[in-house]
Amino acid sequence: MRFKVGEFVIVAKSKRSTHPSPQAKHIHPAQHGETYSYIIEKFWKVVQVFDNGTMEIETRRGKRHRVDMDTPLLRKAGFWDRLMYRHRFF
């Protein structure tokens, strides 16, 4: 999948805590119920694309991460994603 600079992407991050946030999906309790594991979708922007199959993405607060373009946890934000979650992109 090819990404372009300026495109919005959605990254699925795995989290674990005692209180999942309201945006949490796929919530599973631990064996004894003290914690929960869940998925949070992060809404980021592509800043730079490299020839080696990686790219740099930026959070809303300006933090940058370098990720592999082929990771299954990463997807382009479609029209409905950008419309429904426009307040979460920037």
C-alpha positions as CSV (number, residue, x, y, z in Angstrom):
1,M,0.0,0.0,0.0
2,R,1.4,3.4,-1.0
3,F,1.0,6.4,1.3
4,K,1.5,10.0,0.3
5,V,2.7,13.0,2.4
6,G,-0.2,14.8,4.0
7,E,-2.6,11.8,4.1
8,F,-4.3,10.8,7.3
9,V,-3.8,7.3,8.6
10,I,-5.3,5.3,11.5
11,V,-3.1,3.3,13.6
12,A,-4.5,0.6,15.9
13,K,-2.5,0.6,19.2
14,S,-2.8,-2.2,21.8
15,K,-3.2,-1.0,25.4
16,R,-3.6,-2.5,28.8
17,S,-5.1,-0.7,31.9
18,T,-7.6,-1.0,34.7
19,H,-10.0,1.4,33.1
20,P,-10.4,1.4,29.3
21,S,-11.2,4.7,27.6
22,P,-14.6,5.3,25.9
23,Q,-12.9,4.9,22.5
24,A,-11.6,1.4,23.3
25,K,-12.5,-1.5,21.0
26,H,-12.2,-5.2,21.4
27,I,-12.0,-5.1,25.2
28,H,-10.9,-8.3,26.9
29,P,-10.5,-8.7,30.7
30,A,-7.4,-10.3,32.2
31,Q,-7.8,-13.8,33.7
32,H,-8.5,-12.5,37.2
33,G,-10.2,-9.3,36.0
34,E,-7.7,-6.7,37.4
35,T,-6.9,-5.2,34.0
36,Y,-8.2,-5.1,30.5
37,S,-6.5,-5.3,27.2
38,Y,-8.0,-3.4,24.3
39,I,-7.4,-1.6,21.0
40,I,-7.3,2.2,20.6
41,E,-7.4,3.8,17.1
42,K,-5.0,6.8,16.8
43,F,-5.5,9.3,14.0
44,W,-2.2,10.6,12.6
45,K,-0.8,12.3,9.5
46,V,1.9,11.1,7.1
47,V,4.9,13.5,7.2
48,Q,7.5,11.8,5.2
49,V,7.7,8.6,3.1
50,F,11.1,6.8,2.7
51,D,12.3,4.5,-0.1
52,N,13.0,1.6,2.3
53,G,9.3,0.9,2.9
54,T,8.9,3.0,6.1
55,M,7.3,6.4,6.7
56,E,7.2,9.0,9.4
57,I,3.9,9.9,10.9
58,E,2.9,12.7,13.3
59,T,0.5,12.8,16.2
60,R,-1.8,15.7,16.9
61,R,0.6,17.1,19.4
62,G,3.7,16.9,17.1
63,K,5.3,13.6,18.2
64,R,6.8,11.7,15.3
65,H,7.0,8.0,14.8
66,R,8.7,5.9,12.1
67,V,6.6,2.9,11.0
68,D,6.7,0.2,8.4
69,M,4.1,0.8,5.7
70,D,3.2,-2.9,5.5
71,T,2.1,-3.3,9.1
72,P,-1.5,-4.6,9.4
73,L,-2.2,-2.1,12.3
74,L,-2.0,0.8,9.9
75,R,-4.6,1.9,7.3
76,K,-5.5,5.0,5.3
77,A,-8.4,7.1,6.7
78,G,-11.2,6.8,4.2
79,F,-13.8,9.4,3.5
80,W,-16.2,8.3,6.3
81,D,-13.3,8.1,8.8
82,R,-12.3,11.7,8.0
83,L,-15.9,12.8,8.2
84,M,-16.9,11.0,11.4
85,Y,-13.6,11.6,13.3
86,R,-12.6,15.0,11.9
87,H,-12.2,16.4,15.4
88,R,-9.6,13.7,16.2
89,F,-7.3,14.3,13.2
90,F,-6.1,17.9,14.0
